[in-house]
């Protein structure tokens, strides 16, 4: 009986989380589309071993 209850609860959990894992991205007309990927922005850059602004020529993300 215990195995039946565990199996039923696992099945209910798996079915309940399926819609939550779907891509929530929609276009302007309401149709589903692939979500755009956003690249993480570098917060700090280095130049010659020291921190520098990322717009500086030769600076590389740290």
Secondary structure, DSSP 8 states (H G I E B T S, - for coil): -HHHHHHHHHHHHHHHHHGGGS---B-TTS-B------------EEETTEEE-TTSTT-EE-
